[in-house]
Amino acid sequence: MNIPASSNRSDTFTTIQELKTIVNQFVAERDWERFHQPKNLAMSIAIEAAELMEHFQWTGTEAAPDSITDDSPVAQEIADVLAYTLRMAEVLGIDLSRALELKMVRNRLKYPLN
């Protein structure tokens, strides 16, 4: 199903806060906040990640197929993982930009250049 986007969003110009707002609005419109406890959101992230893995379960180590587009099933599963991750960060009050920056500092210490 090809659903037209409501805007011309792109990674280049869209902020994480704008993405959080999109997800939060969707959740609020459906009165789903009561279901969004950290445990439930963590489980949802894992479930959606497993659904993403299914698309590659019986493939070799080759690169992703050329048929992957912004509206493909693979992209939809990645978007689901992202949506739940954004929602969990919102519920827990985590600033994702800062959290990623701190994690990359730790990764550089853990995995130094040769």
SEDRENDO-935758 format. One line per field, with one value per atom (N, C-alpha, C): residue number from 0; atom name; x, y, z. Coordinates in steps of 0.2 Angstrom, whole numbers, always signed. Layout:
resi = [NUM ...]
name = [CA ...]
east = [X ...]
north = [Y ...]
up = [Z ...]
//
This chain:
resi = [0 0 0 1 1 1 2 2 2 3 3 3 4 4 4 5 5 5 6 6 6 7 7 7 8 8 8 9 9 9 10 10 10 11 11 11 12 12 12 13 13 13 14 14 14 15 15 15 16 16 16 17 17 17 18 18 18 19 19 19 20 20 20 21 21 21 22 22 22 23 23 23 24 24 24 25 25 25 26 26 26 27 27 27 28 28 28 29 29 29 30 30 30 31 31 31 32 32 32 33 33 33 34 34 34 35 35 35 36 36 36 37 37 37 38 38 38 39 39 39 40 40 40 41 41 41 42 42 42 43 43 43 44 44 44 45 45 45 46 46 46 47 47 47 48 48 48 49 49 49 50 50 50 51 51 51 52 52 52 53 53 53 54 54 54 55 55 55 56 56 56 57 57 57 58 58 58 59 59 59 60 60 60 61 61 61 62 62 62 63 63 63 64 64 64 65 65 65 66 66 66 67 67 67 68 68 68 69 69 69 70 70 70 71 71 71 72 72 72 73 73 73 74 74 74 75 75 75 76 76 76 77 77 77 78 78 78 79 79 79 80 80 80 81 81 81 82 82 82 83 83 83 84 84 84 85 85 85 86 86 86 87 87 87 88 88 88 89 89 89 90 90 90 91 91 91 92 92 92 93 93 93 94 94 94 95 95 95 96 96 96 97 97 97 98 98 98 99 99 99 100 100 100 101 101 101 102 102 102 103 103 103 104 104 104 105 105 105 106 106 106 107 107 107 108 108 108 109 109 109 110 110 110 111 111 111 112 112 112 113 113 113]
name = [N CA C N CA C N CA C N CA C N CA C N CA C N CA C N CA C N CA C N CA C N CA C N CA C N CA C N CA C N CA C N CA C N CA C N CA C N CA C N CA C N CA C N CA C N CA C N CA C N CA C N CA C N CA C N CA C N CA C N CA C N CA C N CA C N CA C N CA C N CA C N CA C N CA C N CA C N CA C N CA C N CA C N CA C N CA C N CA C N CA C N CA C N CA C N CA C N CA C N CA C N CA C N CA C N CA C N CA C N CA C N CA C N CA C N CA C N CA C N CA C N CA C N CA C N CA C N CA C N CA C N CA C N CA C N CA C N CA C N CA C N CA C N CA C N CA C N CA C N CA C N CA C N CA C N CA C N CA C N CA C N CA C N CA C N CA C N CA C N CA C N CA C N CA C N CA C N CA C N CA C N CA C N CA C N CA C N CA C N CA C N CA C N CA C N CA C N CA C N CA C N CA C N CA C N CA C N CA C N CA C N CA C N CA C N CA C N CA C N CA C N CA C N CA C N CA C N CA C]
east = [+4 +0 +4 +3 +7 +3 +5 +1 +5 +2 +6 +8 +14 +16 +12 +11 +7 +12 +18 +23 +29 +34 +40 +46 +44 +49 +55 +61 +67 +72 +76 +81 +85 +86 +90 +88 +81 +78 +73 +72 +67 +71 +69 +72 +69 +73 +70 +64 +64 +58 +52 +53 +47 +45 +49 +47 +43 +46 +43 +36 +35 +28 +23 +26 +21 +19 +23 +21 +17 +19 +15 +8 +7 +0 -4 -1 -4 -7 -2 -4 -10 -9 -14 -21 -21 -27 -31 -27 -30 -31 -29 -29 -25 -19 -15 -10 -10 -4 -4 -10 -11 -7 -7 -3 +4 +7 +14 +18 +18 +23 +29 +35 +42 +42 +39 +40 +36 +30 +27 +30 +33 +37 +43 +47 +53 +51 +45 +43 +41 +38 +36 +42 +47 +53 +56 +56 +59 +55 +48 +44 +45 +45 +45 +52 +58 +64 +64 +61 +60 +56 +51 +48 +52 +57 +62 +66 +68 +73 +70 +63 +60 +61 +62 +63 +70 +74 +81 +83 +78 +79 +82 +80 +83 +87 +89 +94 +101 +106 +113 +115 +122 +125 +125 +122 +122 +118 +119 +116 +109 +105 +98 +96 +90 +87 +86 +86 +85 +78 +73 +66 +65 +70 +68 +68 +62 +61 +58 +57 +54 +48 +44 +37 +37 +43 +43 +42 +40 +39 +45 +51 +57 +57 +56 +56 +50 +44 +39 +41 +44 +47 +52 +56 +61 +58 +53 +49 +45 +43 +39 +44 +50 +56 +57 +58 +59 +54 +47 +42 +41 +42 +42 +48 +54 +60 +59 +56 +54 +49 +44 +39 +42 +47 +50 +54 +58 +62 +58 +52 +48 +45 +43 +40 +45 +51 +56 +60 +59 +62 +69 +70 +77 +78 +83 +85 +89 +87 +90 +96 +96 +103 +108 +107 +112 +114 +109 +110 +115 +113 +117 +124 +125 +132 +136 +133 +136 +138 +133 +135 +141 +141 +146 +153 +153 +159 +162 +157 +158 +161 +158 +160 +167 +168 +175 +180 +179 +183 +184 +178 +178 +181 +180 +183 +187 +193 +198 +200 +203 +206 +212 +214 +220 +226]
north = [-6 +0 +6 +11 +17 +22 +25 +30 +36 +42 +48 +51 +53 +57 +63 +66 +72 +78 +77 +82 +80 +84 +82 +81 +78 +77 +73 +74 +70 +71 +66 +65 +72 +75 +81 +87 +87 +93 +92 +86 +84 +83 +86 +85 +79 +77 +71 +74 +80 +82 +82 +84 +84 +77 +72 +65 +63 +65 +63 +66 +72 +75 +72 +69 +65 +59 +56 +49 +51 +56 +58 +60 +64 +66 +60 +55 +49 +45 +44 +41 +44 +51 +55 +55 +55 +54 +48 +43 +36 +34 +39 +38 +32 +31 +25 +26 +32 +34 +29 +26 +22 +15 +13 +7 +8 +14 +15 +16 +10 +9 +7 +9 +7 -1 -5 -12 -14 -11 -12 -10 -4 -1 -5 -7 -11 -17 -20 -27 -25 -19 -18 -16 -13 -12 -19 -24 -30 -34 -33 -37 -34 -27 -24 -26 -26 -28 -35 -40 -46 -47 -43 -42 -40 -35 -33 -39 -42 -48 -53 -54 -59 -58 -51 -50 -52 -54 -56 -63 -66 -72 -78 -78 -84 -81 -75 -72 -73 -73 -73 -67 -66 -60 -54 -55 -50 -44 -38 -32 -32 -28 -28 -27 -30 -30 -23 -22 -16 -14 -18 -17 -13 -12 -8 +0 +2 +9 +12 +19 +22 +19 +16 +14 +6 +3 -5 -8 -14 -18 -17 -17 -16 -10 -4 +2 +3 +0 +1 -2 -8 -11 -7 -4 +1 +7 +9 +15 +13 +7 +5 +4 +2 +2 +9 +13 +20 +24 +22 +25 +23 +17 +14 +17 +18 +20 +28 +31 +39 +39 +35 +35 +33 +28 +26 +32 +35 +41 +46 +47 +53 +51 +45 +42 +43 +41 +41 +47 +52 +59 +59 +54 +54 +58 +62 +66 +62 +60 +55 +57 +64 +66 +66 +68 +68 +61 +56 +49 +46 +47 +44 +47 +54 +57 +54 +53 +50 +42 +39 +32 +31 +36 +36 +37 +42 +43 +37 +33 +27 +22 +21 +17 +18 +24 +26 +24 +24 +22 +14 +11 +4 +1 +4 +2 +7 +8 +13 +11 +16 +15 +11 +7 +3 +7]
up = [+0 +0 +0 -5 -5 -2 +4 +7 +7 +4 +3 +10 +11 +17 +17 +23 +24 +24 +23 +22 +18 +17 +14 +19 +24 +29 +27 +29 +28 +34 +34 +40 +40 +35 +34 +38 +38 +41 +47 +49 +54 +61 +66 +72 +76 +81 +85 +89 +91 +95 +90 +84 +79 +78 +78 +78 +84 +90 +96 +96 +94 +94 +89 +83 +79 +82 +86 +89 +95 +99 +105 +103 +97 +95 +93 +90 +88 +94 +99 +105 +109 +109 +113 +109 +103 +99 +101 +102 +103 +111 +115 +122 +124 +121 +123 +128 +131 +136 +142 +144 +149 +148 +141 +140 +139 +139 +137 +144 +147 +153 +150 +154 +151 +149 +153 +152 +145 +144 +138 +132 +133 +127 +125 +130 +129 +126 +128 +124 +117 +116 +109 +105 +107 +103 +101 +106 +105 +100 +100 +96 +89 +88 +81 +78 +83 +80 +77 +81 +78 +72 +71 +65 +59 +61 +56 +54 +59 +58 +53 +53 +49 +42 +40 +33 +30 +35 +33 +35 +38 +42 +37 +31 +27 +21 +22 +17 +19 +14 +16 +19 +19 +22 +17 +11 +6 +8 +5 +6 +6 +8 +8 +1 -1 -8 -10 -17 -20 -19 -17 -17 -10 -6 +0 -1 +0 -1 +6 +6 +12 +14 +9 +11 +11 +11 +10 +17 +17 +24 +28 +26 +30 +33 +29 +32 +37 +36 +40 +47 +47 +53 +57 +53 +56 +59 +56 +58 +65 +65 +71 +77 +76 +81 +83 +78 +80 +84 +82 +85 +93 +94 +101 +105 +101 +105 +107 +102 +103 +109 +109 +114 +121 +121 +127 +130 +126 +128 +131 +128 +130 +137 +138 +144 +150 +148 +153 +154 +150 +150 +148 +143 +140 +134 +134 +128 +124 +118 +114 +111 +109 +106 +111 +118 +123 +125 +125 +127 +121 +115 +110 +110 +111 +111 +117 +123 +129 +127 +124 +122 +117 +112 +107 +111 +116 +120 +123 +126 +129 +124 +118 +113 +111 +110 +108 +113 +119 +125 +125 +124 +124 +117 +112 +105 +102 +105 +102 +95 +91 +85 +86 +81 +82 +82]
//
